[in-house]
Amino acid sequence: MPLPPHLLYYTAALSSFAGLLYTGVLFVAALVSVLAPTPERRKDARTTLSILVRRRSR
């Protein structure tokens, strides 16, 4: 029965990778929203960031 521990390991690794990737995307969007040279790009980045961080009501 060595299959379940391997599945748990790969599931945890994939979840960690997805979390790190999402955090990286949020960081880049926040950085662009502050450092973009034109107001249009800053506004677009802020809009993207608000979509990514949107909280849903429960």
Secondary structure, DSSP 8 states (H G I E B T S, - for coil): --HHHHHHHHHHHHHHHHHHHHHHHHHHHHHHHHH-SSHHHHHHHHHHHHHHH-----
